[in-house]
């Protein structure tokens, strides 16, 4: 699915958007590593699985964000 979306997106516009997002959220880091996981077996009262997203700066190693959502 991700490939299907990416082949339809203009590469320059995607690069511009990602650079703007990094500049707004990355502090002094030149790049950010983003990783997400769906936690198997962690289901809330509404039957939704828990997702965790982490963002770490390449230069500083700082954690710029962590979000847990269901």
PQR file with spaces between the fields and no chain letter, atoms N, CA, C, O and H, PARSE charges and radii, in Angstrom:
ATOM       1  N    UNK     1       0.811   -1.178    0.000 -0.4000 1.5000
ATOM       2  CA   UNK     1       0.000    0.000    0.000 -0.0000 2.0000
ATOM       3  C    UNK     1       0.870    1.264    0.000  0.5500 1.7000
ATOM       4  O    UNK     1       0.580    2.222   -0.716 -0.5500 1.4000
ATOM       5  N    UNK     2       1.937    1.257    0.807 -0.4000 1.5000
ATOM       6  CA   UNK     2       2.806    2.433    0.865 -0.0000 2.0000
ATOM       7  C    UNK     2       3.419    2.691   -0.507  0.5500 1.7000
ATOM       8  O    UNK     2       3.484    3.838   -0.951 -0.5500 1.4000
ATOM       9  H    UNK     2       2.173    0.478    1.389  0.4000 1.0000
ATOM      10  N    UNK     3       3.868    1.635   -1.179 -0.4000 1.5000
ATOM      11  CA   UNK     3       4.437    1.800   -2.517 -0.0000 2.0000
ATOM      12  C    UNK     3       3.417    2.406   -3.464  0.5500 1.7000
ATOM      13  O    UNK     3       3.752    3.306   -4.235 -0.5500 1.4000
ATOM      14  H    UNK     3       3.815    0.704   -0.818  0.4000 1.0000
ATOM      15  N    UNK     4       2.177    1.929   -3.422 -0.4000 1.5000
ATOM      16  CA   UNK     4       1.126    2.453   -4.292 -0.0000 2.0000
ATOM      17  C    UNK     4       0.912    3.948   -4.077  0.5500 1.7000
ATOM      18  O    UNK     4       0.667    4.687   -5.030 -0.5500 1.4000
ATOM      19  H    UNK     4       1.905    1.199   -2.796  0.4000 1.0000
ATOM      20  N    UNK     5       1.003    4.388   -2.836 -0.4000 1.5000
ATOM      21  CA   UNK     5       0.851    5.823   -2.544 -0.0000 2.0000
ATOM      22  C    UNK     5       2.064    6.591   -3.030  0.5500 1.7000
ATOM      23  O    UNK     5       1.925    7.640   -3.660 -0.5500 1.4000
ATOM      24  H    UNK     5       1.202    3.788   -2.061  0.4000 1.0000
ATOM      25  N    UNK     6       3.262    6.075   -2.740 -0.4000 1.5000
ATOM      26  CA   UNK     6       4.479    6.810   -3.085 -0.0000 2.0000
ATOM      27  C    UNK     6       4.685    6.970   -4.589  0.5500 1.7000
ATOM      28  O    UNK     6       5.243    7.981   -5.017 -0.5500 1.4000
ATOM      29  H    UNK     6       3.375    5.224   -2.228  0.4000 1.0000
ATOM      30  N    UNK     7       4.257    6.012   -5.399 -0.4000 1.5000
ATOM      31  CA   UNK     7       4.442    6.161   -6.848 -0.0000 2.0000
ATOM      32  C    UNK     7       3.523    7.231   -7.424  0.5500 1.7000
ATOM      33  O    UNK     7       3.723    7.674   -8.554 -0.5500 1.4000
ATOM      34  H    UNK     7       3.804    5.191   -5.051  0.4000 1.0000
ATOM      35  N    UNK     8       2.521    7.649   -6.662 -0.4000 1.5000
ATOM      36  CA   UNK     8       1.592    8.687   -7.127 -0.0000 2.0000
ATOM      37  C    UNK     8       1.970   10.089   -6.630  0.5500 1.7000
ATOM      38  O    UNK     8       1.384   11.086   -7.053 -0.5500 1.4000
ATOM      39  H    UNK     8       2.358    7.289   -5.744  0.4000 1.0000
ATOM      40  N    UNK     9       2.950   10.151   -5.733 -0.4000 1.5000
ATOM      41  CA   UNK     9       3.339   11.422   -5.127 -0.0000 2.0000
ATOM      42  C    UNK     9       4.520   12.019   -5.883  0.5500 1.7000
ATOM      43  O    UNK     9       5.449   11.306   -6.263 -0.5500 1.4000
ATOM      44  H    UNK     9       3.427    9.342   -5.389  0.4000 1.0000
ATOM      45  N    UNK    10       4.476   13.327   -6.097 -0.4000 1.5000
ATOM      46  CA   UNK    10       5.593   14.025   -6.724 -0.0000 2.0000
ATOM      47  C    UNK    10       6.790   13.988   -5.768  0.5500 1.7000
ATOM      48  O    UNK    10       6.677   14.468   -4.640 -0.5500 1.4000
ATOM      49  H    UNK    10       3.721   13.905   -5.789  0.4000 1.0000
ATOM      50  N    UNK    11       7.935   13.431   -6.187 -0.4000 1.5000
ATOM      51  CA   UNK    11       9.086   13.287   -5.291 -0.0000 2.0000
ATOM      52  C    UNK    11       9.570   14.625   -4.720  0.5500 1.7000
ATOM      53  O    UNK    11       9.953   14.687   -3.551 -0.5500 1.4000
ATOM      54  H    UNK    11       8.027   13.041   -7.103  0.4000 1.0000
ATOM      55  N    UNK    12       9.561   15.672   -5.509 -0.4000 1.5000
ATOM      56  CA   UNK    12      10.025   16.978   -5.030 -0.0000 2.0000
ATOM      57  C    UNK    12       9.096   17.521   -3.944  0.5500 1.7000
ATOM      58  O    UNK    12       9.555   18.064   -2.939 -0.5500 1.4000
ATOM      59  H    UNK    12       9.250   15.621   -6.458  0.4000 1.0000
ATOM      60  N    UNK    13       7.789   17.370   -4.151 -0.4000 1.5000
ATOM      61  CA   UNK    13       6.837   17.840   -3.144 -0.0000 2.0000
ATOM      62  C    UNK    13       6.958   17.036   -1.850  0.5500 1.7000
ATOM      63  O    UNK    13       6.871   17.599   -0.759 -0.5500 1.4000
ATOM      64  H    UNK    13       7.415   16.928   -4.967  0.4000 1.0000
ATOM      65  N    UNK    14       7.157   15.730   -1.968 -0.4000 1.5000
ATOM      66  CA   UNK    14       7.340   14.893   -0.784 -0.0000 2.0000
ATOM      67  C    UNK    14       8.607   15.297   -0.042  0.5500 1.7000
ATOM      68  O    UNK    14       8.592   15.426    1.182 -0.5500 1.4000
ATOM      69  H    UNK    14       7.227   15.273   -2.854  0.4000 1.0000
ATOM      70  N    UNK    15       9.703   15.499   -0.770 -0.4000 1.5000
ATOM      71  CA   UNK    15      10.952   15.914   -0.150 -0.0000 2.0000
ATOM      72  C    UNK    15      10.798   17.265    0.552  0.5500 1.7000
ATOM      73  O    UNK    15      11.269   17.436    1.676 -0.5500 1.4000
ATOM      74  H    UNK    15       9.715   15.394   -1.764  0.4000 1.0000
ATOM      75  N    UNK    16      10.147   18.211   -0.098 -0.4000 1.5000
ATOM      76  CA   UNK    16       9.907   19.528    0.505 -0.0000 2.0000
ATOM      77  C    UNK    16       9.081   19.406    1.786  0.5500 1.7000
ATOM      78  O    UNK    16       9.384   20.055    2.788 -0.5500 1.4000
ATOM      79  H    UNK    16       9.764   18.071   -1.011  0.4000 1.0000
ATOM      80  N    UNK    17       8.039   18.574    1.752 -0.4000 1.5000
ATOM      81  CA   UNK    17       7.175   18.400    2.916 -0.0000 2.0000
ATOM      82  C    UNK    17       7.932   17.748    4.069  0.5500 1.7000
ATOM      83  O    UNK    17       7.785   18.161    5.219 -0.5500 1.4000
ATOM      84  H    UNK    17       7.793   18.047    0.938  0.4000 1.0000
ATOM      85  N    UNK    18       8.743   16.727    3.766 -0.4000 1.5000
ATOM      86  CA   UNK    18       9.506   16.061    4.824 -0.0000 2.0000
ATOM      87  C    UNK    18      10.580   16.971    5.402  0.5500 1.7000
ATOM      88  O    UNK    18      10.831   16.942    6.607 -0.5500 1.4000
ATOM      89  H    UNK    18       8.861   16.392    2.831  0.4000 1.0000
ATOM      90  N    UNK    19      11.217   17.778    4.562 -0.4000 1.5000
ATOM      91  CA   UNK    19      12.220   18.726    5.065 -0.0000 2.0000
ATOM      92  C    UNK    19      11.565   19.782    5.958  0.5500 1.7000
ATOM      93  O    UNK    19      12.118   20.146    6.997 -0.5500 1.4000
ATOM      94  H    UNK    19      11.014   17.803    3.583  0.4000 1.0000
ATOM      95  N    UNK    20      10.401   20.268    5.561 -0.4000 1.5000
ATOM      96  CA   UNK    20       9.691   21.261    6.374 -0.0000 2.0000
ATOM      97  C    UNK    20       9.272   20.663    7.708  0.5500 1.7000
ATOM      98  O    UNK    20       9.385   21.318    8.744 -0.5500 1.4000
ATOM      99  H    UNK    20       9.953   19.972    4.718  0.4000 1.0000
ATOM     100  N    UNK    21       8.787   19.422    7.693 -0.4000 1.5000
ATOM     101  CA   UNK    21       8.386   18.764    8.927 -0.0000 2.0000
ATOM     102  C    UNK    21       9.584   18.568    9.844  0.5500 1.7000
ATOM     103  O    UNK    21       9.491   18.808   11.048 -0.5500 1.4000
ATOM     104  H    UNK    21       8.695   18.890    6.851  0.4000 1.0000
ATOM     105  N    UNK    22      10.720   18.130    9.278 -0.4000 1.5000
ATOM     106  CA   UNK    22      11.932   17.944   10.071 -0.0000 2.0000
ATOM     107  C    UNK    22      12.408   19.264   10.663  0.5500 1.7000
ATOM     108  O    UNK    22      12.801   19.315   11.829 -0.5500 1.4000
ATOM     109  H    UNK    22      10.796   17.936    8.300  0.4000 1.0000
ATOM     110  N    UNK    23      12.376   20.328    9.874 -0.4000 1.5000
ATOM     111  CA   UNK    23      12.802   21.644   10.363 -0.0000 2.0000
ATOM     112  C    UNK    23      11.909   22.112   11.511  0.5500 1.7000
ATOM     113  O    UNK    23      12.395   22.704   12.475 -0.5500 1.4000
ATOM     114  H    UNK    23      12.056   20.288    8.928  0.4000 1.0000
ATOM     115  N    UNK    24      10.617   21.852   11.412 -0.4000 1.5000
ATOM     116  CA   UNK    24       9.677   22.292   12.440 -0.0000 2.0000
ATOM     117  C    UNK    24       9.753   21.436   13.705  0.5500 1.7000
ATOM     118  O    UNK    24       9.478   21.927   14.799 -0.5500 1.4000
ATOM     119  H    UNK    24      10.222   21.371   10.630  0.4000 1.0000
ATOM     120  N    UNK    25      10.123   20.168   13.565 -0.4000 1.5000
ATOM     121  CA   UNK    25      10.062   19.241   14.690 -0.0000 2.0000
ATOM     122  C    UNK    25      11.405   18.694   15.145  0.5500 1.7000
ATOM     123  O    UNK    25      11.489   18.062   16.198 -0.5500 1.4000
ATOM     124  H    UNK    25      10.347   19.770   12.675  0.4000 1.0000
ATOM     125  N    UNK    26      12.453   18.926   14.372 -0.4000 1.5000
ATOM     126  CA   UNK    26      13.724   18.268   14.646 -0.0000 2.0000
ATOM     127  C    UNK    26      14.748   19.050   15.423  0.5500 1.7000
ATOM     128  O    UNK    26      15.839   18.539   15.675 -0.5500 1.4000
ATOM     129  H    UNK    26      12.385   19.439   13.517  0.4000 1.0000
ATOM     130  N    UNK    27      14.439   20.284   15.819 -0.4000 1.5000
ATOM     131  CA   UNK    27      15.425   21.074   16.556 -0.0000 2.0000
ATOM     132  C    UNK    27      16.688   21.250   15.749  0.5500 1.7000
ATOM     133  O    UNK    27      16.630   21.700   14.604 -0.5500 1.4000
ATOM     134  H    UNK    27      13.553   20.700   15.614  0.4000 1.0000
ATOM     135  N    UNK    28      17.842   20.902   16.321 -0.4000 1.5000
ATOM     136  CA   UNK    28      19.121   21.077   15.629 -0.0000 2.0000
ATOM     137  C    UNK    28      19.541   19.856   14.831  0.5500 1.7000
ATOM     138  O    UNK    28      20.596   19.875   14.197 -0.5500 1.4000
ATOM     139  H    UNK    28      17.890   20.536   17.251  0.4000 1.0000
ATOM     140  N    UNK    29      18.751   18.805   14.844 -0.4000 1.5000
ATOM     141  CA   UNK    29      19.087   17.598   14.089 -0.0000 2.0000
ATOM     142  C    UNK    29      18.853   17.804   12.598  0.5500 1.7000
ATOM     143  O    UNK    29      17.867   18.417   12.188 -0.5500 1.4000
ATOM     144  H    UNK    29      17.893   18.790   15.359  0.4000 1.0000
ATOM     145  N    UNK    30      19.781   17.279   11.793 -0.4000 1.5000
ATOM     146  CA   UNK    30      19.654   17.396   10.336 -0.0000 2.0000
ATOM     147  C    UNK    30      18.680   16.375    9.768  0.5500 1.7000
ATOM     148  O    UNK    30      18.156   16.558    8.670 -0.5500 1.4000
ATOM     149  H    UNK    30      20.582   16.781   12.126  0.4000 1.0000
ATOM     150  N    UNK    31      18.435   15.299   10.511 -0.4000 1.5000
ATOM     151  CA   UNK    31      17.513   14.254   10.065 -0.0000 2.0000
ATOM     152  C    UNK    31      16.927   13.553   11.287  0.5500 1.7000
ATOM     153  O    UNK    31      17.500   13.584   12.376 -0.5500 1.4000
ATOM     154  H    UNK    31      18.861   15.150   11.404  0.4000 1.0000
ATOM     155  N    UNK    32      15.790   12.929   11.083 -0.4000 1.5000
ATOM     156  CA   UNK    32      15.115   12.213   12.151 -0.0000 2.0000
ATOM     157  C    UNK    32      14.864   10.764   11.730  0.5500 1.7000
ATOM     158  O    UNK    32      14.577   10.487   10.565 -0.5500 1.4000
ATOM     159  H    UNK    32      15.325   12.903   10.198  0.4000 1.0000
ATOM     160  N    UNK    33      14.974    9.859   12.676 -0.4000 1.5000
ATOM     161  CA   UNK    33      14.607    8.467   12.459 -0.0000 2.0000
ATOM     162  C    UNK    33      13.236    8.256   13.089  0.5500 1.7000
ATOM     163  O    UNK    33      13.023    8.581   14.257 -0.5500 1.4000
ATOM     164  H    UNK    33      15.208   10.083   13.622  0.4000 1.0000
ATOM     165  N    UNK    34      12.325    7.718   12.318 -0.4000 1.5000
ATOM     166  CA   UNK    34      10.959    7.517   12.789 -0.0000 2.0000
ATOM     167  C    UNK    34      10.635    6.029   12.695  0.5500 1.7000
ATOM     168  O    UNK    34      10.872    5.400   11.664 -0.5500 1.4000
ATOM     169  H    UNK    34      12.499    7.454   11.369  0.4000 1.0000
ATOM     170  N    UNK    35      10.098    5.478   13.766 -0.4000 1.5000
ATOM     171  CA   UNK    35       9.757    4.066   13.775 -0.0000 2.0000
ATOM     172  C    UNK    35       8.450    3.877   14.530  0.5500 1.7000
ATOM     173  O    UNK    35       8.203    4.539   15.539 -0.5500 1.4000
ATOM     174  H    UNK    35       9.906    5.990   14.604  0.4000 1.0000
ATOM     175  N    UNK    36       7.634    2.989   14.045 -0.4000 1.5000
ATOM     176  CA   UNK    36       6.362    2.716   14.693 -0.0000 2.0000
ATOM     177  C    UNK    36       6.118    1.229   14.830  0.5500 1.7000
ATOM     178  O    UNK    36       6.617    0.426   14.042 -0.5500 1.4000
ATOM     179  H    UNK    36       7.834    2.452   13.226  0.4000 1.0000
ATOM     180  N    UNK    37       5.366    0.885   15.812 -0.4000 1.5000
ATOM     181  CA   UNK    37       5.026   -0.517   16.076 -0.0000 2.0000
ATOM     182  C    UNK    37       3.568   -0.630   16.481  0.5500 1.7000
ATOM     183  O    UNK    37       3.011    0.260   17.123 -0.5500 1.4000
ATOM     184  H    UNK    37       4.960    1.538   16.452  0.4000 1.0000
ATOM     185  N    UNK    38       2.967   -1.736   16.096 -0.4000 1.5000
ATOM     186  CA   UNK    38       1.657   -2.107   16.613 -0.0000 2.0000
ATOM     187  C    UNK    38       1.902   -3.194   17.648  0.5500 1.7000
ATOM     188  O    UNK    38       2.521   -4.216   17.355 -0.5500 1.4000
ATOM     189  H    UNK    38       3.420   -2.460   15.575  0.4000 1.0000
ATOM     190  N    UNK    39       1.417   -2.967   18.845 -0.4000 1.5000
ATOM     191  CA   UNK    39       1.685   -3.883   19.945 -0.0000 2.0000
ATOM     192  C    UNK    39       0.678   -5.032   19.945  0.5500 1.7000
ATOM     193  O    UNK    39      -0.509   -4.840   20.208 -0.5500 1.4000
ATOM     194  H    UNK    39       0.914   -2.136   19.083  0.4000 1.0000
ATOM     195  N    UNK    40       1.173   -6.212   19.650 -0.4000 1.5000
ATOM     196  CA   UNK    40       0.330   -7.401   19.596 -0.0000 2.0000
ATOM     197  C    UNK    40      -0.232   -7.701   20.977  0.5500 1.7000
ATOM     198  O    UNK    40       0.506   -7.732   21.961 -0.5500 1.4000
ATOM     199  H    UNK    40       2.138   -6.368   19.437  0.4000 1.0000
ATOM     200  N    UNK    41      -1.518   -7.917   21.046 -0.4000 1.5000
ATOM     201  CA   UNK    41      -2.162   -8.277   22.295 -0.0000 2.0000
ATOM     202  C    UNK    41      -2.553   -7.102   23.171  0.5500 1.7000
ATOM     203  O    UNK    41      -3.243   -7.284   24.174 -0.5500 1.4000
ATOM     204  H    UNK    41      -2.118   -7.892   20.247  0.4000 1.0000
ATOM     205  N    UNK    42      -2.122   -5.888   22.807 -0.4000 1.5000
ATOM     206  CA   UNK    42      -2.464   -4.695   23.596 -0.0000 2.0000
ATOM     207  C    UNK    42      -3.707   -4.059   22.980  0.5500 1.7000
ATOM     208  O    UNK    42      -3.616   -3.214   22.089 -0.5500 1.4000
ATOM     209  H    UNK    42      -1.561   -5.739   21.993  0.4000 1.0000
ATOM     210  N    UNK    43      -4.860   -4.481   23.469 -0.4000 1.5000
ATOM     211  CA   UNK    43      -6.131   -4.028   22.906 -0.0000 2.0000
ATOM     212  C    UNK    43      -6.903   -3.273   23.981  0.5500 1.7000
ATOM     213  O    UNK    43      -7.044   -3.740   25.111 -0.5500 1.4000
ATOM     214  H    UNK    43      -4.934   -5.167   24.192  0.4000 1.0000
ATOM     215  N    UNK    44      -7.402   -2.090   23.604 -0.4000 1.5000
ATOM     216  CA   UNK    44      -8.132   -1.273   24.583 -0.0000 2.0000
ATOM     217  C    UNK    44      -9.575   -1.754   24.724  0.5500 1.7000
ATOM     218  O    UNK    44      -9.973   -2.735   24.095 -0.5500 1.4000
ATOM     219  H    UNK    44      -7.288   -1.710   22.686  0.4000 1.0000
ATOM     220  N    UNK    45     -10.348   -1.065   25.545 -0.4000 1.5000
ATOM     221  CA   UNK    45     -11.729   -1.470   25.823 -0.0000 2.0000
ATOM     222  C    UNK    45     -12.633   -1.412   24.598  0.5500 1.7000
ATOM     223  O    UNK    45     -13.671   -2.072   24.562 -0.5500 1.4000
ATOM     224  H    UNK    45     -10.024   -0.268   26.056  0.4000 1.0000
ATOM     225  N    UNK    46     -12.241   -0.616   23.579 -0.4000 1.5000
ATOM     226  CA   UNK    46     -13.026   -0.512   22.351 -0.0000 2.0000
ATOM     227  C    UNK    46     -12.576   -1.510   21.290  0.5500 1.7000
ATOM     228  O    UNK    46     -13.112   -1.515   20.181 -0.5500 1.4000
ATOM     229  H    UNK    46     -11.397   -0.080   23.609  0.4000 1.0000
ATOM     230  N    UNK    47     -11.598   -2.356   21.615 -0.4000 1.5000
ATOM     231  CA   UNK    47     -11.136   -3.373   20.677 -0.0000 2.0000
ATOM     232  C    UNK    47     -10.056   -2.889   19.719  0.5500 1.7000
ATOM     233  O    UNK    47      -9.737   -3.582   18.753 -0.5500 1.4000
ATOM     234  H    UNK    47     -11.163   -2.352   22.516  0.4000 1.0000
ATOM     235  N    UNK    48      -9.487   -1.711   19.969 -0.4000 1.5000
ATOM     236  CA   UNK    48      -8.437   -1.182   19.096 -0.0000 2.0000
ATOM     237  C    UNK    48      -7.067   -1.549   19.636  0.5500 1.7000
ATOM     238  O    UNK    48      -6.849   -1.561   20.848 -0.5500 1.4000
ATOM     239  H    UNK    48      -9.746   -1.147   20.753  0.4000 1.0000
ATOM     240  N    UNK    49      -6.127   -1.854   18.711 -0.4000 1.5000
ATOM     241  CA   UNK    49      -4.756   -2.161   19.110 -0.0000 2.0000
ATOM     242  C    UNK    49      -3.984   -0.883   19.416  0.5500 1.7000
ATOM     243  O    UNK    49      -4.272    0.183   18.873 -0.5500 1.4000
ATOM     244  H    UNK    49      -6.304   -1.844   17.727  0.4000 1.0000
ATOM     245  N    UNK    50      -3.002   -1.014   20.294 -0.4000 1.5000
ATOM     246  CA   UNK    50      -2.159    0.121   20.661 -0.0000 2.0000
ATOM     247  C    UNK    50      -1.012    0.254   19.667  0.5500 1.7000
ATOM     248  O    UNK    50      -0.384   -0.737   19.295 -0.5500 1.4000
ATOM     249  H    UNK    50      -2.767   -1.880   20.736  0.4000 1.0000
ATOM     250  N    UNK    51      -0.743    1.488   19.239 -0.4000 1.5000
ATOM     251  CA   UNK    51       0.358    1.807   18.331 -0.0000 2.0000
ATOM     252  C    UNK    51       1.315    2.745   19.046  0.5500 1.7000
ATOM     253  O    UNK    51       0.885    3.651   19.760 -0.5500 1.4000
ATOM     254  H    UNK    51      -1.253    2.294   19.541  0.4000 1.0000
ATOM     255  N    UNK    52       2.617    2.530   18.856 -0.4000 1.5000
ATOM     256  CA   UNK    52       3.636    3.374   19.463 -0.0000 2.0000
ATOM     257  C    UNK    52       4.504    3.940   18.351  0.5500 1.7000
ATOM     258  O    UNK    52       4.925    3.209   17.454 -0.5500 1.4000
ATOM     259  H    UNK    52       2.966    1.794   18.276  0.4000 1.0000
ATOM     260  N    UNK    53       4.773    5.246   18.406 -0.4000 1.5000
ATOM     261  CA   UNK    53       5.606    5.923   17.411 -0.0000 2.0000
ATOM     262  C    UNK    53       6.734    6.634   18.137  0.5500 1.7000
ATOM     263  O    UNK    53       6.492    7.369   19.094 -0.5500 1.4000
ATOM     264  H    UNK    53       4.430    5.840   19.134  0.4000 1.0000
ATOM     265  N    UNK    54       7.975    6.420   17.686 -0.4000 1.5000
ATOM     266  CA   UNK    54       9.128    7.079   18.274 -0.0000 2.0000
ATOM     267  C    UNK    54       9.883    7.880   17.229  0.5500 1.7000
ATOM     268  O    UNK    54       9.976    7.462   16.075 -0.5500 1.4000
ATOM     269  H    UNK    54       8.172    5.823   16.909  0.4000 1.0000
ATOM     270  N    UNK    55      10.429    9.038   17.625 -0.4000 1.5000
ATOM     271  CA   UNK    55      11.189    9.905   16.723 -0.0000 2.0000
ATOM     272  C    UNK    55      12.484   10.276   17.433  0.5500 1.7000
ATOM     273  O    UNK    55      12.455   10.827   18.533 -0.5500 1.4000
ATOM     274  H    UNK    55      10.354    9.377   18.563  0.4000 1.0000
ATOM     275  N    UNK    56      13.641    9.972   16.796 -0.4000 1.5000
ATOM     276  CA   UNK    56      14.945   10.231   17.395 -0.0000 2.0000
ATOM     277  C    UNK    56      15.803   11.023   16.412  0.5500 1.7000
ATOM     278  O    UNK    56      15.824   10.721   15.218 -0.5500 1.4000
ATOM     279  H    UNK    56      13.665    9.525   15.902  0.4000 1.0000
ATOM     280  N    UNK    57      16.509   12.037   16.914 -0.4000 1.5000
ATOM     281  CA   UNK    57      17.388   12.851   16.084 -0.0000 2.0000
ATOM     282  C    UNK    57      18.682   12.138   15.757  0.5500 1.7000
ATOM     283  O    UNK    57      19.288   11.524   16.635 -0.5500 1.4000
ATOM     284  H    UNK    57      16.492   12.282   17.883  0.4000 1.0000
ATOM     285  N    UNK    58      19.122   12.207   14.494 -0.4000 1.5000
ATOM     286  CA   UNK    58      20.355   11.554   14.062 -0.0000 2.0000
ATOM     287  C    UNK    58      21.584   12.180   14.707  0.5500 1.7000
ATOM     288  O    UNK    58      22.499   11.463   15.112 -0.5500 1.4000
ATOM     289  H    UNK    58      18.629   12.706   13.781  0.4000 1.0000
ATOM     290  N    UNK    59      21.620   13.496   14.809 -0.4000 1.5000
ATOM     291  CA   UNK    59      22.816   14.180   15.309 -0.0000 2.0000
ATOM     292  C    UNK    59      22.909   14.162   16.832  0.5500 1.7000
ATOM     293  O    UNK    59      23.981   13.913   17.383 -0.5500 1.4000
ATOM     294  H    UNK    59      20.877   14.079   14.480  0.4000 1.0000
ATOM     295  N    UNK    60      21.816   14.420   17.505 -0.4000 1.5000
ATOM     296  CA   UNK    60      21.833   14.560   18.959 -0.0000 2.0000
ATOM     297  C    UNK    60      21.405   13.310   19.706  0.5500 1.7000
ATOM     298  O    UNK    60      21.730   13.153   20.883 -0.5500 1.4000
ATOM     299  H    UNK    60      20.945   14.623   17.058  0.4000 1.0000
ATOM     300  N    UNK    61      20.685   12.422   19.044 -0.4000 1.5000
ATOM     301  CA   UNK    61      20.137   11.248   19.730 -0.0000 2.0000
ATOM     302  C    UNK    61      18.958   11.594   20.610  0.5500 1.7000
ATOM     303  O    UNK    61      18.477   10.760   21.377 -0.5500 1.4000
ATOM     304  H    UNK    61      20.421   12.550   18.087  0.4000 1.0000
ATOM     305  N    UNK    62      18.486   12.841   20.498 -0.4000 1.5000
ATOM     306  CA   UNK    62      17.367   13.286   21.324 -0.0000 2.0000
ATOM     307  C    UNK    62      16.059   12.664   20.845  0.5500 1.7000
ATOM     308  O    UNK    62      15.852   12.459   19.648 -0.5500 1.4000
ATOM     309  H    UNK    62      18.877   13.519   19.876  0.4000 1.0000
ATOM     310  N    UNK    63      15.189   12.370   21.795 -0.4000 1.5000
ATOM     311  CA   UNK    63      13.853   11.870   21.477 -0.0000 2.0000
ATOM     312  C    UNK    63      12.950   13.080   21.245  0.5500 1.7000
ATOM     313  O    UNK    63      12.630   13.816   22.179 -0.5500 1.4000
ATOM     314  H    UNK    63      15.357   12.536   22.767  0.4000 1.0000
ATOM     315  N    UNK    64      12.545   13.276   19.996 -0.4000 1.5000
ATOM     316  CA   UNK    64      11.719   14.429   19.658 -0.0000 2.0000
ATOM     317  C    UNK    64      10.232   14.161   19.848  0.5500 1.7000
ATOM     318  O    UNK    64       9.430   15.092   19.918 -0.5500 1.4000
ATOM     319  H    UNK    64      12.805   12.678   19.237  0.4000 1.0000
ATOM     320  N    UNK    65       9.880   12.923   19.928 -0.4000 1.5000
ATOM     321  CA   UNK    65       8.470   12.630   20.146 -0.0000 2.0000
ATOM     322  C    UNK    65       8.249   11.164   20.361  0.5500 1.7000
ATOM     323  O    UNK    65       8.972   10.319   19.832 -0.5500 1.4000
ATOM     324  H    UNK    65      10.532   12.167   19.871  0.4000 1.0000
ATOM     325  N    UNK    66       7.261   10.877   21.130 -0.4000 1.5000
ATOM     326  CA   UNK    66       6.823    9.499   21.313 -0.0000 2.0000
ATOM     327  C    UNK    66       5.330    9.579   21.515  0.5500 1.7000
ATOM     328  O    UNK    66       4.849   10.336   22.358 -0.5500 1.4000
ATOM     329  H    UNK    66       6.674   11.563   21.560  0.4000 1.0000
ATOM     330  N    UNK    67       4.602    8.808   20.753 -0.4000 1.5000
ATOM     331  CA   UNK    67       3.153    8.865   20.863 -0.0000 2.0000
ATOM     332  C    UNK    67       2.612    7.459   20.957  0.5500 1.7000
ATOM     333  O    UNK    67       3.017    6.562   20.217 -0.5500 1.4000
ATOM     334  H    UNK    67       4.993    8.193   20.068  0.4000 1.0000
ATOM     335  N    UNK    68       1.699    7.289   21.869 -0.4000 1.5000
ATOM     336  CA   UNK    68       0.988    6.018   22.017 -0.0000 2.0000
ATOM     337  C    UNK    68      -0.461    6.304   21.690  0.5500 1.7000
ATOM     338  O    UNK    68      -1.064    7.206   22.273 -0.5500 1.4000
ATOM     339  H    UNK    68       1.370    8.018   22.470  0.4000 1.0000
ATOM     340  N    UNK    69      -1.015    5.561   20.782 -0.4000 1.5000
ATOM     341  CA   UNK    69      -2.421    5.770   20.438 -0.0000 2.0000
ATOM     342  C    UNK    69      -3.105    4.424   20.283  0.5500 1.7000
ATOM     343  O    UNK    69      -2.468    3.395   20.057 -0.5500 1.4000
ATOM     344  H    UNK    69      -0.525    4.829   20.309  0.4000 1.0000
ATOM     345  N    UNK    70      -4.396    4.466   20.409 -0.4000 1.5000
ATOM     346  CA   UNK    70      -5.174    3.246   20.237 -0.0000 2.0000
ATOM     347  C    UNK    70      -6.120    3.443   19.077  0.5500 1.7000
ATOM     348  O    UNK    70      -6.885    2.538   18.742 -0.5500 1.4000
ATOM     349  H    UNK    70      -4.913    5.301   20.592  0.4000 1.0000
